[in-house]
Structure formats: C-alpha cells, structure tokens
Amino acid sequence: MVLEDTYTSHMVQHAHLEPHAAIAQIDPSGRVMIWTNTQTPYFNRKAIAKVLNLPLTKVRIMGTL
C-alpha cells in the first residue's frame, strides 16, 4: 500500500547536546593549552593566537568528546 499526500511540519531548531565550555592553561613557557568541545580546532587555534597576539606554535587546542 502506498500513501501519497503533502506533509508539513513546524520550523525546528537543532539543539546541541554538549555545553559550550572550555578550560585553558598557560604553562611556564607561555604556551596556551585549551580543552574544548569544538568541531573547528584549527580555526579556533588561529583566532585565539591572533586575539592573544601569540604565534601559532604557542597555542594548542585539544578537542574533547
């Protein structure tokens, strides 16, 4: 049996299940390490280095699950 009709639904907004959070640590050499749940670690690394006026080698982003 095949049912054909027009179906509609309300507009929906996707919901992220994880919180937006990060933890940062600066080691004695001045390297910034950030743990965060991100899908764009390289973009975030570049942006944070620029904001903090640091070379990319001084910023490390570690994605969490």
PDBQT receptor file of N, H, CA, C and O in Angstrom, charges set to zero:
ATOM      1  N   MET A   1       0.837  -1.162   0.000  1.00  0.00    +0.000 N 
ATOM      2  CA  MET A   1       0.000   0.000   0.000  1.00  0.00    +0.000 C 
ATOM      3  C   MET A   1       0.899   1.248   0.000  1.00  0.00    +0.000 C 
ATOM      4  O   MET A   1       1.878   1.294   0.745  1.00  0.00    +0.000 OA
ATOM      5  N   VAL A   2       0.586   2.240  -0.810  1.00  0.00    +0.000 N 
ATOM      6  H   VAL A   2      -0.210   2.202  -1.415  1.00  0.00    +0.000 HD
ATOM      7  CA  VAL A   2       1.323   3.490  -0.901  1.00  0.00    +0.000 C 
ATOM      8  C   VAL A   2       0.379   4.628  -0.549  1.00  0.00    +0.000 C 
ATOM      9  O   VAL A   2      -0.724   4.721  -1.087  1.00  0.00    +0.000 OA
ATOM     10  N   LEU A   3       0.822   5.496   0.361  1.00  0.00    +0.000 N 
ATOM     11  H   LEU A   3       1.719   5.421   0.798  1.00  0.00    +0.000 HD
ATOM     12  CA  LEU A   3       0.032   6.663   0.740  1.00  0.00    +0.000 C 
ATOM     13  C   LEU A   3       0.724   7.895   0.181  1.00  0.00    +0.000 C 
ATOM     14  O   LEU A   3       1.900   8.123   0.461  1.00  0.00    +0.000 OA
ATOM     15  N   GLU A   4       0.029   8.669  -0.583  1.00  0.00    +0.000 N 
ATOM     16  H   GLU A   4      -0.927   8.483  -0.811  1.00  0.00    +0.000 HD
ATOM     17  CA  GLU A   4       0.577   9.898  -1.133  1.00  0.00    +0.000 C 
ATOM     18  C   GLU A   4      -0.227  11.080  -0.631  1.00  0.00    +0.000 C 
ATOM     19  O   GLU A   4      -1.458  11.080  -0.675  1.00  0.00    +0.000 OA
ATOM     20  N   ASP A   5       0.489  12.091  -0.153  1.00  0.00    +0.000 N 
ATOM     21  H   ASP A   5       1.488  12.091  -0.117  1.00  0.00    +0.000 HD
ATOM     22  CA  ASP A   5      -0.151  13.291   0.352  1.00  0.00    +0.000 C 
ATOM     23  C   ASP A   5       0.932  14.346   0.545  1.00  0.00    +0.000 C 
ATOM     24  O   ASP A   5       2.109  14.074   0.306  1.00  0.00    +0.000 OA
ATOM     25  N   THR A   6       0.554  15.523   0.966  1.00  0.00    +0.000 N 
ATOM     26  H   THR A   6      -0.401  15.743   1.160  1.00  0.00    +0.000 HD
ATOM     27  CA  THR A   6       1.503  16.572   1.278  1.00  0.00    +0.000 C 
ATOM     28  C   THR A   6       1.602  16.663   2.787  1.00  0.00    +0.000 C 
ATOM     29  O   THR A   6       0.594  16.796   3.481  1.00  0.00    +0.000 OA
ATOM     30  N   TYR A   7       2.847  16.589   3.298  1.00  0.00    +0.000 N 
ATOM     31  H   TYR A   7       3.666  16.481   2.735  1.00  0.00    +0.000 HD
ATOM     32  CA  TYR A   7       3.070  16.629   4.735  1.00  0.00    +0.000 C 
ATOM     33  C   TYR A   7       3.890  17.868   5.075  1.00  0.00    +0.000 C 
ATOM     34  O   TYR A   7       4.841  18.192   4.364  1.00  0.00    +0.000 OA
ATOM     35  N   THR A   8       3.539  18.552   6.138  1.00  0.00    +0.000 N 
ATOM     36  H   THR A   8       2.766  18.289   6.715  1.00  0.00    +0.000 HD
ATOM     37  CA  THR A   8       4.286  19.731   6.592  1.00  0.00    +0.000 C 
ATOM     38  C   THR A   8       4.538  19.607   8.084  1.00  0.00    +0.000 C 
ATOM     39  O   THR A   8       3.861  18.859   8.790  1.00  0.00    +0.000 OA
ATOM     40  N   SER A   9       5.519  20.354   8.542  1.00  0.00    +0.000 N 
ATOM     41  H   SER A   9       6.069  20.962   7.969  1.00  0.00    +0.000 HD
ATOM     42  CA  SER A   9       5.798  20.400   9.976  1.00  0.00    +0.000 C 
ATOM     43  C   SER A   9       6.259  21.814  10.321  1.00  0.00    +0.000 C 
ATOM     44  O   SER A   9       6.551  22.621   9.439  1.00  0.00    +0.000 OA
ATOM     45  N   HIS A  10       6.316  22.088  11.591  1.00  0.00    +0.000 N 
ATOM     46  H   HIS A  10       6.079  21.432  12.308  1.00  0.00    +0.000 HD
ATOM     47  CA  HIS A  10       6.761  23.394  12.055  1.00  0.00    +0.000 C 
ATOM     48  C   HIS A  10       8.265  23.530  11.866  1.00  0.00    +0.000 C 
ATOM     49  O   HIS A  10       8.982  22.533  11.784  1.00  0.00    +0.000 OA
ATOM     50  N   MET A  11       8.735  24.766  11.799  1.00  0.00    +0.000 N 
ATOM     51  H   MET A  11       8.152  25.576  11.866  1.00  0.00    +0.000 HD
ATOM     52  CA  MET A  11      10.156  25.013  11.732  1.00  0.00    +0.000 C 
ATOM     53  C   MET A  11      10.792  24.568  13.050  1.00  0.00    +0.000 C 
ATOM     54  O   MET A  11      10.237  24.806  14.123  1.00  0.00    +0.000 OA
ATOM     55  N   VAL A  12      11.951  23.925  12.966  1.00  0.00    +0.000 N 
ATOM     56  H   VAL A  12      12.402  23.731  12.094  1.00  0.00    +0.000 HD
ATOM     57  CA  VAL A  12      12.635  23.456  14.169  1.00  0.00    +0.000 C 
ATOM     58  C   VAL A  12      14.046  24.018  14.204  1.00  0.00    +0.000 C 
ATOM     59  O   VAL A  12      14.603  24.397  13.174  1.00  0.00    +0.000 OA
ATOM     60  N   GLN A  13      14.607  24.067  15.381  1.00  0.00    +0.000 N 
ATOM     61  H   GLN A  13      14.155  23.759  16.218  1.00  0.00    +0.000 HD
ATOM     62  CA  GLN A  13      15.993  24.492  15.584  1.00  0.00    +0.000 C 
ATOM     63  C   GLN A  13      16.735  23.311  16.185  1.00  0.00    +0.000 C 
ATOM     64  O   GLN A  13      16.298  22.730  17.178  1.00  0.00    +0.000 OA
ATOM     65  N   HIS A  14      17.855  22.961  15.579  1.00  0.00    +0.000 N 
ATOM     66  H   HIS A  14      18.210  23.433  14.772  1.00  0.00    +0.000 HD
ATOM     67  CA  HIS A  14      18.620  21.851  16.139  1.00  0.00    +0.000 C 
ATOM     68  C   HIS A  14      19.147  22.247  17.518  1.00  0.00    +0.000 C 
ATOM     69  O   HIS A  14      19.354  23.428  17.797  1.00  0.00    +0.000 OA
ATOM     70  N   ALA A  15      19.356  21.275  18.353  1.00  0.00    +0.000 N 
ATOM     71  H   ALA A  15      19.189  20.316  18.127  1.00  0.00    +0.000 HD
ATOM     72  CA  ALA A  15      19.826  21.549  19.708  1.00  0.00    +0.000 C 
ATOM     73  C   ALA A  15      21.135  20.807  19.953  1.00  0.00    +0.000 C 
ATOM     74  O   ALA A  15      21.238  19.604  19.713  1.00  0.00    +0.000 OA
ATOM     75  N   HIS A  16      22.120  21.538  20.428  1.00  0.00    +0.000 N 
ATOM     76  H   HIS A  16      22.036  22.515  20.622  1.00  0.00    +0.000 HD
ATOM     77  CA  HIS A  16      23.392  20.919  20.773  1.00  0.00    +0.000 C 
ATOM     78  C   HIS A  16      23.241  20.226  22.115  1.00  0.00    +0.000 C 
ATOM     79  O   HIS A  16      22.665  20.781  23.050  1.00  0.00    +0.000 OA
ATOM     80  N   LEU A  17      23.757  19.018  22.203  1.00  0.00    +0.000 N 
ATOM     81  H   LEU A  17      24.225  18.567  21.443  1.00  0.00    +0.000 HD
ATOM     82  CA  LEU A  17      23.645  18.283  23.453  1.00  0.00    +0.000 C 
ATOM     83  C   LEU A  17      24.762  18.622  24.425  1.00  0.00    +0.000 C 
ATOM     84  O   LEU A  17      24.608  18.460  25.636  1.00  0.00    +0.000 OA
ATOM     85  N   GLU A  18      25.887  19.094  23.897  1.00  0.00    +0.000 N 
ATOM     86  H   GLU A  18      26.012  19.225  22.913  1.00  0.00    +0.000 HD
ATOM     87  CA  GLU A  18      27.001  19.403  24.782  1.00  0.00    +0.000 C 
ATOM     88  C   GLU A  18      26.978  20.870  25.187  1.00  0.00    +0.000 C 
ATOM     89  O   GLU A  18      26.480  21.713  24.440  1.00  0.00    +0.000 OA
ATOM     90  N   PRO A  19      27.506  21.177  26.349  1.00  0.00    +0.000 N 
ATOM     91  CA  PRO A  19      27.580  22.581  26.750  1.00  0.00    +0.000 C 
ATOM     92  C   PRO A  19      28.707  23.286  26.002  1.00  0.00    +0.000 C 
ATOM     93  O   PRO A  19      29.648  22.642  25.538  1.00  0.00    +0.000 OA
ATOM     94  N   HIS A  20      28.611  24.590  25.887  1.00  0.00    +0.000 N 
ATOM     95  H   HIS A  20      27.846  25.113  26.263  1.00  0.00    +0.000 HD
ATOM     96  CA  HIS A  20      29.679  25.387  25.300  1.00  0.00    +0.000 C 
ATOM     97  C   HIS A  20      30.601  25.794  26.442  1.00  0.00    +0.000 C 
ATOM     98  O   HIS A  20      30.290  26.694  27.222  1.00  0.00    +0.000 OA
ATOM     99  N   ALA A  21      31.743  25.112  26.524  1.00  0.00    +0.000 N 
ATOM    100  H   ALA A  21      31.995  24.381  25.890  1.00  0.00    +0.000 HD
ATOM    101  CA  ALA A  21      32.662  25.369  27.627  1.00  0.00    +0.000 C 
ATOM    102  C   ALA A  21      34.089  25.107  27.170  1.00  0.00    +0.000 C 
ATOM    103  O   ALA A  21      34.321  24.402  26.188  1.00  0.00    +0.000 OA
ATOM    104  N   ALA A  22      35.026  25.676  27.886  1.00  0.00    +0.000 N 
ATOM    105  H   ALA A  22      34.837  26.249  28.683  1.00  0.00    +0.000 HD
ATOM    106  CA  ALA A  22      36.440  25.459  27.603  1.00  0.00    +0.000 C 
ATOM    107  C   ALA A  22      37.234  25.640  28.889  1.00  0.00    +0.000 C 
ATOM    108  O   ALA A  22      36.834  26.374  29.794  1.00  0.00    +0.000 OA
ATOM    109  N   ILE A  23      38.361  24.958  28.944  1.00  0.00    +0.000 N 
ATOM    110  H   ILE A  23      38.686  24.362  28.209  1.00  0.00    +0.000 HD
ATOM    111  CA  ILE A  23      39.303  25.110  30.048  1.00  0.00    +0.000 C 
ATOM    112  C   ILE A  23      40.645  25.463  29.424  1.00  0.00    +0.000 C 
ATOM    113  O   ILE A  23      41.070  24.830  28.458  1.00  0.00    +0.000 OA
ATOM    114  N   ALA A  24      41.302  26.457  29.967  1.00  0.00    +0.000 N 
ATOM    115  H   ALA A  24      40.956  26.971  30.753  1.00  0.00    +0.000 HD
ATOM    116  CA  ALA A  24      42.595  26.885  29.430  1.00  0.00    +0.000 C 
ATOM    117  C   ALA A  24      43.664  26.824  30.515  1.00  0.00    +0.000 C 
ATOM    118  O   ALA A  24      43.395  27.006  31.702  1.00  0.00    +0.000 OA
ATOM    119  N   GLN A  25      44.879  26.562  30.061  1.00  0.00    +0.000 N 
ATOM    120  H   GLN A  25      45.097  26.415  29.096  1.00  0.00    +0.000 HD
ATOM    121  CA  GLN A  25      46.022  26.530  30.969  1.00  0.00    +0.000 C 
ATOM    122  C   GLN A  25      47.217  27.150  30.250  1.00  0.00    +0.000 C 
ATOM    123  O   GLN A  25      47.426  26.911  29.061  1.00  0.00    +0.000 OA
ATOM    124  N   ILE A  26      47.978  27.926  30.960  1.00  0.00    +0.000 N 
ATOM    125  H   ILE A  26      47.808  28.120  31.926  1.00  0.00    +0.000 HD
ATOM    126  CA  ILE A  26      49.207  28.506  30.414  1.00  0.00    +0.000 C 
ATOM    127  C   ILE A  26      50.369  27.851  31.146  1.00  0.00    +0.000 C 
ATOM    128  O   ILE A  26      50.463  27.936  32.370  1.00  0.00    +0.000 OA
ATOM    129  N   ASP A  27      51.264  27.188  30.389  1.00  0.00    +0.000 N 
ATOM    130  H   ASP A  27      51.187  27.119  29.395  1.00  0.00    +0.000 HD
ATOM    131  CA  ASP A  27      52.398  26.537  31.029  1.00  0.00    +0.000 C 
ATOM    132  C   ASP A  27      53.532  27.544  31.251  1.00  0.00    +0.000 C 
ATOM    133  O   ASP A  27      53.458  28.667  30.753  1.00  0.00    +0.000 OA
ATOM    134  N   PRO A  28      54.567  27.166  31.983  1.00  0.00    +0.000 N 
ATOM    135  CA  PRO A  28      55.656  28.103  32.308  1.00  0.00    +0.000 C 
ATOM    136  C   PRO A  28      56.345  28.716  31.080  1.00  0.00    +0.000 C 
ATOM    137  O   PRO A  28      56.908  29.807  31.174  1.00  0.00    +0.000 OA
ATOM    138  N   SER A  29      56.307  28.030  29.935  1.00  0.00    +0.000 N 
ATOM    139  H   SER A  29      55.850  27.143  29.859  1.00  0.00    +0.000 HD
ATOM    140  CA  SER A  29      56.949  28.583  28.734  1.00  0.00    +0.000 C 
ATOM    141  C   SER A  29      56.055  29.575  27.996  1.00  0.00    +0.000 C 
ATOM    142  O   SER A  29      56.470  30.157  26.995  1.00  0.00    +0.000 OA
ATOM    143  N   GLY A  30      54.809  29.773  28.494  1.00  0.00    +0.000 N 
ATOM    144  H   GLY A  30      54.472  29.300  29.308  1.00  0.00    +0.000 HD
ATOM    145  CA  GLY A  30      53.882  30.705  27.855  1.00  0.00    +0.000 C 
ATOM    146  C   GLY A  30      52.995  30.069  26.812  1.00  0.00    +0.000 C 
ATOM    147  O   GLY A  30      52.283  30.768  26.090  1.00  0.00    +0.000 OA
ATOM    148  N   ARG A  31      53.028  28.753  26.722  1.00  0.00    +0.000 N 
ATOM    149  H   ARG A  31      53.606  28.185  27.309  1.00  0.00    +0.000 HD
ATOM    150  CA  ARG A  31      52.177  28.040  25.770  1.00  0.00    +0.000 C 
ATOM    151  C   ARG A  31      50.765  27.933  26.333  1.00  0.00    +0.000 C 
ATOM    152  O   ARG A  31      50.581  27.550  27.488  1.00  0.00    +0.000 OA
ATOM    153  N   VAL A  32      49.771  28.270  25.520  1.00  0.00    +0.000 N 
ATOM    154  H   VAL A  32      49.921  28.582  24.581  1.00  0.00    +0.000 HD
ATOM    155  CA  VAL A  32      48.368  28.218  25.934  1.00  0.00    +0.000 C 
ATOM    156  C   VAL A  32      47.772  26.903  25.457  1.00  0.00    +0.000 C 
ATOM    157  O   VAL A  32      47.811  26.591  24.267  1.00  0.00    +0.000 OA
ATOM    158  N   MET A  33      47.220  26.132  26.388  1.00  0.00    +0.000 N 
ATOM    159  H   MET A  33      47.188  26.385  27.355  1.00  0.00    +0.000 HD
ATOM    160  CA  MET A  33      46.558  24.882  26.049  1.00  0.00    +0.000 C 
ATOM    161  C   MET A  33      45.081  25.026  26.401  1.00  0.00    +0.000 C 
ATOM    162  O   MET A  33      44.732  25.440  27.506  1.00  0.00    +0.000 OA
ATOM    163  N   ILE A  34      44.223  24.680  25.452  1.00  0.00    +0.000 N 
ATOM    164  H   ILE A  34      44.506  24.343  24.554  1.00  0.00    +0.000 HD
ATOM    165  CA  ILE A  34      42.779  24.837  25.650  1.00  0.00    +0.000 C 
ATOM    166  C   ILE A  34      42.094  23.514  25.347  1.00  0.00    +0.000 C 
ATOM    167  O   ILE A  34      42.303  22.918  24.290  1.00  0.00    +0.000 OA
ATOM    168  N   TRP A  35      41.272  23.064  26.293  1.00  0.00    +0.000 N 
ATOM    169  H   TRP A  35      41.102  23.548  27.151  1.00  0.00    +0.000 HD
ATOM    170  CA  TRP A  35      40.445  21.879  26.107  1.00  0.00    +0.000 C 
ATOM    171  C   TRP A  35      39.028  22.366  25.866  1.00  0.00    +0.000 C 
ATOM    172  O   TRP A  35      38.481  23.112  26.678  1.00  0.00    +0.000 OA
ATOM    173  N   THR A  36      38.434  21.955  24.764  1.00  0.00    +0.000 N 
ATOM    174  H   THR A  36      38.879  21.349  24.104  1.00  0.00    +0.000 HD
ATOM    175  CA  THR A  36      37.085  22.403  24.430  1.00  0.00    +0.000 C 
ATOM    176  C   THR A  36      36.407  21.408  23.503  1.00  0.00    +0.000 C 
ATOM    177  O   THR A  36      37.073  20.627  22.824  1.00  0.00    +0.000 OA
ATOM    178  N   ASN A  37      35.102  21.439  23.478  1.00  0.00    +0.000 N 
ATOM    179  H   ASN A  37      34.561  22.073  24.029  1.00  0.00    +0.000 HD
ATOM    180  CA  ASN A  37      34.353  20.594  22.545  1.00  0.00    +0.000 C 
ATOM    181  C   ASN A  37      34.086  21.429  21.295  1.00  0.00    +0.000 C 
ATOM    182  O   ASN A  37      33.137  22.211  21.249  1.00  0.00    +0.000 OA
ATOM    183  N   THR A  38      34.928  21.254  20.292  1.00  0.00    +0.000 N 
ATOM    184  H   THR A  38      35.699  20.619  20.330  1.00  0.00    +0.000 HD
ATOM    185  CA  THR A  38      34.830  22.060  19.086  1.00  0.00    +0.000 C 
ATOM    186  C   THR A  38      34.934  21.173  17.853  1.00  0.00    +0.000 C 
ATOM    187  O   THR A  38      35.563  20.115  17.884  1.00  0.00    +0.000 OA
ATOM    188  N   GLN A  39      34.320  21.610  16.789  1.00  0.00    +0.000 N 
ATOM    189  H   GLN A  39      33.809  22.469  16.764  1.00  0.00    +0.000 HD
ATOM    190  CA  GLN A  39      34.434  20.923  15.511  1.00  0.00    +0.000 C 
ATOM    191  C   GLN A  39      35.440  21.625  14.606  1.00  0.00    +0.000 C 
ATOM    192  O   GLN A  39      35.724  21.151  13.506  1.00  0.00    +0.000 OA
ATOM    193  N   THR A  40      35.978  22.749  15.062  1.00  0.00    +0.000 N 
ATOM    194  H   THR A  40      35.747  23.135  15.956  1.00  0.00    +0.000 HD
ATOM    195  CA  THR A  40      36.912  23.522  14.243  1.00  0.00    +0.000 C 
ATOM    196  C   THR A  40      38.146  23.914  15.058  1.00  0.00    +0.000 C 
ATOM    197  O   THR A  40      38.365  25.101  15.297  1.00  0.00    +0.000 OA
ATOM    198  N   PRO A  41      38.956  22.944  15.490  1.00  0.00    +0.000 N 
ATOM    199  CA  PRO A  41      40.090  23.283  16.349  1.00  0.00    +0.000 C 
ATOM    200  C   PRO A  41      41.126  24.166  15.662  1.00  0.00    +0.000 C 
ATOM    201  O   PRO A  41      41.720  25.020  16.320  1.00  0.00    +0.000 OA
ATOM    202  N   TYR A  42      41.364  23.992  14.360  1.00  0.00    +0.000 N 
ATOM    203  H   TYR A  42      40.882  23.298  13.825  1.00  0.00    +0.000 HD
ATOM    204  CA  TYR A  42      42.386  24.793  13.676  1.00  0.00    +0.000 C 
ATOM    205  C   TYR A  42      41.926  26.240  13.497  1.00  0.00    +0.000 C 
ATOM    206  O   TYR A  42      42.728  27.166  13.615  1.00  0.00    +0.000 OA
ATOM    207  N   PHE A  43      40.658  26.430  13.218  1.00  0.00    +0.000 N 
ATOM    208  H   PHE A  43      40.007  25.678  13.123  1.00  0.00    +0.000 HD
ATOM    209  CA  PHE A  43      40.107  27.787  13.133  1.00  0.00    +0.000 C 
ATOM    210  C   PHE A  43      40.204  28.472  14.502  1.00  0.00    +0.000 C 
ATOM    211  O   PHE A  43      40.620  29.627  14.597  1.00  0.00    +0.000 OA
ATOM    212  N   ASN A  44      39.818  27.754  15.549  1.00  0.00    +0.000 N 
ATOM    213  H   ASN A  44      39.480  26.817  15.471  1.00  0.00    +0.000 HD
ATOM    214  CA  ASN A  44      39.866  28.322  16.907  1.00  0.00    +0.000 C 
ATOM    215  C   ASN A  44      41.302  28.645  17.310  1.00  0.00    +0.000 C 
ATOM    216  O   ASN A  44      41.559  29.678  17.930  1.00  0.00    +0.000 OA
ATOM    217  N   ARG A  45      42.230  27.768  16.960  1.00  0.00    +0.000 N 
ATOM    218  H   ARG A  45      42.021  26.930  16.456  1.00  0.00    +0.000 HD
ATOM    219  CA  ARG A  45      43.642  27.993  17.298  1.00  0.00    +0.000 C 
ATOM    220  C   ARG A  45      44.144  29.292  16.662  1.00  0.00    +0.000 C 
ATOM    221  O   ARG A  45      44.800  30.107  17.311  1.00  0.00    +0.000 OA
ATOM    222  N   LYS A  46      43.822  29.463  15.389  1.00  0.00    +0.000 N 
ATOM    223  H   LYS A  46      43.290  28.801  14.861  1.00  0.00    +0.000 HD
ATOM    224  CA  LYS A  46      44.264  30.663  14.680  1.00  0.00    +0.000 C 
ATOM    225  C   LYS A  46      43.639  31.922  15.282  1.00  0.00    +0.000 C 
ATOM    226  O   LYS A  46      44.324  32.930  15.457  1.00  0.00    +0.000 OA
ATOM    227  N   ALA A  47      42.345  31.869  15.599  1.00  0.00    +0.000 N 
ATOM    228  H   ALA A  47      41.789  31.050  15.457  1.00  0.00    +0.000 HD
ATOM    229  CA  ALA A  47      41.650  33.030  16.165  1.00  0.00    +0.000 C 
ATOM    230  C   ALA A  47      42.189  33.381  17.550  1.00  0.00    +0.000 C 
ATOM    231  O   ALA A  47      42.378  34.556  17.864  1.00  0.00    +0.000 OA
ATOM    232  N   ILE A  48      42.433  32.375  18.371  1.00  0.00    +0.000 N 
ATOM    233  H   ILE A  48      42.278  31.420  18.117  1.00  0.00    +0.000 HD
ATOM    234  CA  ILE A  48      42.932  32.635  19.726  1.00  0.00    +0.000 C 
ATOM    235  C   ILE A  48      44.348  33.185  19.674  1.00  0.00    +0.000 C 
ATOM    236  O   ILE A  48      44.686  34.099  20.426  1.00  0.00    +0.000 OA
ATOM    237  N   ALA A  49      45.174  32.639  18.796  1.00  0.00    +0.000 N 
ATOM    238  H   ALA A  49      44.899  31.896  18.186  1.00  0.00    +0.000 HD
ATOM    239  CA  ALA A  49      46.538  33.156  18.650  1.00  0.00    +0.000 C 
ATOM    240  C   ALA A  49      46.522  34.624  18.232  1.00  0.00    +0.000 C 
ATOM    241  O   ALA A  49      47.317  35.423  18.726  1.00  0.00    +0.000 OA
ATOM    242  N   LYS A  50      45.620  34.973  17.327  1.00  0.00    +0.000 N 
ATOM    243  H   LYS A  50      44.974  34.324  16.926  1.00  0.00    +0.000 HD
ATOM    244  CA  LYS A  50      45.522  36.356  16.861  1.00  0.00    +0.000 C 
ATOM    245  C   LYS A  50      45.061  37.282  17.991  1.00  0.00    +0.000 C 
ATOM    246  O   LYS A  50      45.636  38.352  18.190  1.00  0.00    +0.000 OA
ATOM    247  N   VAL A  51      44.033  36.874  18.723  1.00  0.00    +0.000 N 
ATOM    248  H   VAL A  51      43.566  36.005  18.561  1.00  0.00    +0.000 HD
ATOM    249  CA  VAL A  51      43.493  37.702  19.809  1.00  0.00    +0.000 C 
ATOM    250  C   VAL A  51      44.533  37.901  20.916  1.00  0.00    +0.000 C 
ATOM    251  O   VAL A  51      44.643  38.989  21.482  1.00  0.00    +0.000 OA
ATOM    252  N   LEU A  52      45.288  36.852  21.219  1.00  0.00    +0.000 N 
ATOM    253  H   LEU A  52      45.199  35.969  20.760  1.00  0.00    +0.000 HD
ATOM    254  CA  LEU A  52      46.286  36.931  22.285  1.00  0.00    +0.000 C 
ATOM    255  C   LEU A  52      47.643  37.418  21.793  1.00  0.00    +0.000 C 
ATOM    256  O   LEU A  52      48.593  37.539  22.566  1.00  0.00    +0.000 OA
ATOM    257  N   ASN A  53      47.718  37.695  20.490  1.00  0.00    +0.000 N 
ATOM    258  H   ASN A  53      46.947  37.597  19.862  1.00  0.00    +0.000 HD
ATOM    259  CA  ASN A  53      48.970  38.160  19.877  1.00  0.00    +0.000 C 
ATOM    260  C   ASN A  53      50.116  37.175  20.134  1.00  0.00    +0.000 C 
ATOM    261  O   ASN A  53      51.212  37.564  20.538  1.00  0.00    +0.000 OA
ATOM    262  N   LEU A  54      49.834  35.892  19.890  1.00  0.00    +0.000 N 
ATOM    263  H   LEU A  54      48.944  35.576  19.562  1.00  0.00    +0.000 HD
ATOM    264  CA  LEU A  54      50.813  34.823  20.075  1.00  0.00    +0.000 C 
ATOM    265  C   LEU A  54      51.067  34.123  18.741  1.00  0.00    +0.000 C 
ATOM    266  O   LEU A  54      50.196  34.121  17.871  1.00  0.00    +0.000 OA
ATOM    267  N   PRO A  55      52.248  33.531  18.572  1.00  0.00    +0.000 N 
ATOM    268  CA  PRO A  55      52.456  32.714  17.375  1.00  0.00    +0.000 C 
ATOM    269  C   PRO A  55      51.644  31.417  17.499  1.00  0.00    +0.000 C 
ATOM    270  O   PRO A  55      51.343  30.975  18.607  1.00  0.00    +0.000 OA
ATOM    271  N   LEU A  56      51.295  30.819  16.372  1.00  0.00    +0.000 N 
ATOM    272  H   LEU A  56      51.539  31.178  15.472  1.00  0.00    +0.000 HD
ATOM    273  CA  LEU A  56      50.507  29.579  16.393  1.00  0.00    +0.000 C 
ATOM    274  C   LEU A  56      51.191  28.479  17.195  1.00  0.00    +0.000 C 
ATOM    275  O   LEU A  56      50.520  27.631  17.782  1.00  0.00    +0.000 OA
ATOM    276  N   THR A  57      52.504  28.486  17.222  1.00  0.00    +0.000 N 
ATOM    277  H   THR A  57      53.049  29.175  16.745  1.00  0.00    +0.000 HD
ATOM    278  CA  THR A  57      53.238  27.451  17.952  1.00  0.00    +0.000 C 
ATOM    279  C   THR A  57      53.024  27.523  19.457  1.00  0.00    +0.000 C 
ATOM    280  O   THR A  57      53.352  26.576  20.171  1.00  0.00    +0.000 OA
ATOM    281  N   LYS A  58      52.483  28.623  19.946  1.00  0.00    +0.000 N 
ATOM    282  H   LYS A  58      52.216  29.392  19.366  1.00  0.00    +0.000 HD
ATOM    283  CA  LYS A  58      52.233  28.794  21.386  1.00  0.00    +0.000 C 
ATOM    284  C   LYS A  58      50.793  28.476  21.788  1.00  0.00    +0.000 C 
ATOM    285  O   LYS A  58      50.435  28.618  22.957  1.00  0.00    +0.000 OA
ATOM    286  N   VAL A  59      49.958  28.046  20.826  1.00  0.00    +0.000 N 
ATOM    287  H   VAL A  59      50.248  27.931  19.876  1.00  0.00    +0.000 HD
ATOM    288  CA  VAL A  59      48.557  27.746  21.121  1.00  0.00    +0.000 C 
ATOM    289  C   VAL A  59      48.253  26.312  20.706  1.00  0.00    +0.000 C 
ATOM    290  O   VAL A  59      48.552  25.901  19.585  1.00  0.00    +0.000 OA
ATOM    291  N   ARG A  60      47.662  25.565  21.615  1.00  0.00    +0.000 N 
ATOM    292  H   ARG A  60      47.420  25.899  22.526  1.00  0.00    +0.000 HD
ATOM    293  CA  ARG A  60      47.259  24.186  21.318  1.00  0.00    +0.000 C 
ATOM    294  C   ARG A  60      45.803  24.000  21.741  1.00  0.00    +0.000 C 
ATOM    295  O   ARG A  60      45.414  24.323  22.863  1.00  0.00    +0.000 OA
ATOM    296  N   ILE A  61      45.015  23.474  20.813  1.00  0.00    +0.000 N 
ATOM    297  H   ILE A  61      45.331  23.212  19.901  1.00  0.00    +0.000 HD
ATOM    298  CA  ILE A  61      43.600  23.184  21.086  1.00  0.00    +0.000 C 
ATOM    299  C   ILE A  61      43.440  21.666  21.155  1.00  0.00    +0.000 C 
ATOM    300  O   ILE A  61      43.869  20.951  20.250  1.00  0.00    +0.000 OA
ATOM    301  N   MET A  62      42.826  21.181  22.224  1.00  0.00    +0.000 N 
ATOM    302  H   MET A  62      42.478  21.763  22.959  1.00  0.00    +0.000 HD
ATOM    303  CA  MET A  62      42.570  19.755  22.364  1.00  0.00    +0.000 C 
ATOM    304  C   MET A  62      41.060  19.539  22.414  1.00  0.00    +0.000 C 
ATOM    305  O   MET A  62      40.392  19.975  23.351  1.00  0.00    +0.000 OA
ATOM    306  N   GLY A  63      40.534  18.867  21.404  1.00  0.00    +0.000 N 
ATOM    307  H   GLY A  63      41.077  18.513  20.643  1.00  0.00    +0.000 HD
ATOM    308  CA  GLY A  63      39.104  18.594  21.358  1.00  0.00    +0.000 C 
ATOM    309  C   GLY A  63      38.723  17.512  22.350  1.00  0.00    +0.000 C 
ATOM    310  O   GLY A  63      39.456  16.543  22.552  1.00  0.00    +0.000 OA
ATOM    311  N   THR A  64      37.582  17.690  22.957  1.00  0.00    +0.000 N 
ATOM    312  H   THR A  64      36.987  18.477  22.793  1.00  0.00    +0.000 HD
ATOM    313  CA  THR A  64      37.079  16.699  23.922  1.00  0.00    +0.000 C 
ATOM    314  C   THR A  64      35.852  16.022  23.335  1.00  0.00    +0.000 C 
ATOM    315  O   THR A  64      35.251  16.507  22.376  1.00  0.00    +0.000 OA
ATOM    316  N   LEU A  65      35.507  14.938  23.908  1.00  0.00    +0.000 N 
ATOM    317  H   LEU A  65      35.995  14.544  24.688  1.00  0.00    +0.000 HD
ATOM    318  CA  LEU A  65      34.316  14.197  23.447  1.00  0.00    +0.000 C 
ATOM    319  C   LEU A  65      33.110  14.549  24.261  1.00  0.00    +0.000 C 
ATOM    320  O   LEU A  65      32.024  14.024  24.015  1.00  0.00    +0.000 OA
TER     321      LEU A  65
